[in-house]
Amino acid sequence: MSLFVDAFVTSILYAAFFSIAALGLNLVFGVMRIVNLAHGEFLVMGSYLAIALANSYGFNPVVSLAVVVPVFLAIGLLLYFPLVPRLQKSGDPEMSSFILFFGVSYAMEGLAVQLFGVSYQSLQYNLFKPIHVGILGYIIPTAWIVTAAVSVVALVLVYFYLYRTGLGLQTRALMINRDEAMANGVNINAVSAIAFGFSIALAASAGVFSSFISFPTSPSIGDTFTLISFAIIIIGALGNPLATVVGAVVFAYAYGYTEIYAPNWSSIVPFIILIAVILARPQGLLGRKAREF
């Protein structure tokens, strides 16, 4: 029974992290119908920046967010204007973005190799004191608790942005029908640029904590995060940012329990579930039967 409860608790922490890791990818697809294959690379770059800040200034990851979020929000805004409007003028923005960001992802991976080398790097657990805490008789790294807490706060902020602000209302209007939103006076470029910037900042924020909760950081790990993020948003529902949480819970519990009971299958079972969801419910667990564009 202790293994079962241990897997349950661990999977909650995984689900919180995976939610914030994949949320930006679903946001940018929902608003712009863009497939950002460089999503994982932005996460990796956020991780490297957090590691650099810890090594140079002793910043713990929570403090690093004060630097990482505005830096990558600005990067997202700067990348939006030369790239995204051109993609949306193409006949097939989804495929065009797939090809473009495929190139961007490899360019960013090469840049990471040049800047940081190929060896694995991680943040140290002793950045948080105490290093471990006891909860209901279980010893859990404090870094894991902080990661889950920051992820929940980020999810709440995204919910507030989407459902409690005028900008969020305009963002959701673009998700439902871009042409109607434009006809009703929504500034498509401004709203899309902000959403794109937020998506990059969210990915980088997840990267700040990634070496605690999942994998040590290296230039090649971005593809893994992109793959996991796509699996999560497909399970939840493409184009529905908050359905990302449902996809993350399903993926995390599949991963967490197989990691405990059948570790050789832990990297396979979540994707078997993904295939089953696609076959049984192609629109995702919370998706509509037909997407509106």
Secondary structure, DSSP 8 states (H G I E B T S, - for coil): -HHHHHHHHHHHHHHHHHHHHHHHHHHHHHHH----TTHHHHHHHHHHHHHHHHHHH---HHHHHHHHHHHHHHHHHHHHHHHHHHHHTSS-HHHHHHHHHHHHHHHHHHHHHHHH-SS-B---GGGSSSSEEEETTEEEEHHHHHHHHHHHHHHHHHHHHHHSSHHHHHHHHHHH-HHHHHHTT--HHHHHHHHHHHHHHHHHHHHHHHHHHT--B-GGGHHHHHHHHHHHHHHH-TT-TTHHHHHHHHHHHHHHHHHHH-GGGTTTHHHHHHHHHHHH-TT-TT--SS---
